[in-house]
Amino acid sequence: MKRDELIKRRDELRGRIAAIRKDLRGGLEHDLDEQAQQLENYDTLMEIARVAEQELLKVEAALAALPDD
């Protein structure tokens, strides 16, 4: 991947992770049915965040390994 592609991917991943963290900080709804749905989604969001963070580490390592222009 080229530097500009890596930077674009890095920024996308950072945005995705930030959005997930914001959603997780939102707390639970008062409605029990909504809470049940939120709790089901919690595990999925955590896995998406974990995968995105792993990819972000790889992208940042690839950027760091590129020679300075």
N, C-alpha and C positions, 0 to 999 in steps of 0.2 A: 504494500500500500504506500502511496505517496504521502508526504507530510501533510498536505492540505486535506487529504481524505482522512488521515488519522485524527487531525484536529477536529474535523467535522464530526467524526464518530465519537470522539472524546466529549465534545460539547453535547451531543445527543444523549449520551449515556449519563452525563452529569445532570442534564435536565430531567431525564426519566427517574433517576434516583431521588432527586429533590422533590419531584411530584409525588412519588411513592411515600417518602418520609412525611410530607405535608398531609397526605391523605391518612396516614397512620396516626398522626398526632391529632386528628380531628375529633377523636373520642367516639363514643357510642351514642346512637340515637336513643330516644326515650321509648320508642315503640319496640316491643319484644321481637316481633317478626323482623323488623329492620336490624335489630341487634344480631339476630341469628344469621342473617345474610352477611352482615359486616364481619362477623367472626369466621364465617366460611371463607370470605374473601381475604381475610388477614393472612392465612397461610400461603395463599397464592401470591399475594403481594410481597410477602417476605421472600419467597423463592425467586420471584422476578427480580427483586432488589439484589439478592445474593448473586444471581447470574450476571446481572448488569455490573455489579461491583467487581466481579472476577474479570469480566471483559474489559472494564475500565483499567484495571491494573495492567493487563496485557497491552492495551493501546498506549498507556503512559510509558510502559517499558520500551515499546517499539519507538515511540517518539524520542525517548532519551537515548536510544541506541543510534539514531540517525546522526550523521555528521552535521556539524553546524555549517550553514550556508554562508 
